[in-house]
């Protein structure tokens, strides 16, 4: 069981995927670095939560064949 993500985190993650989808993959550490290059997120925890959400979405898209 995982944590429930807030709507703000989901919207931010979807916005990043929509604008910079080619920069993200199914690798969490790579997504953290990509977020750092795209936009400075002050909170380390929030950066990690957004990177985790993006990783989850990219894995889901890969399974569905949308990547």
Secondary structure as GFF3:
##gff-version 3
##sequence-region A 1 67
A	DSSP	alpha_helix	7	20	.	.	.	ID=ss1
A	DSSP	three_ten_helix	21	23	.	.	.	ID=ss2
A	DSSP	alpha_helix	28	38	.	.	.	ID=ss3
A	DSSP	alpha_helix	44	64	.	.	.	ID=ss4
###
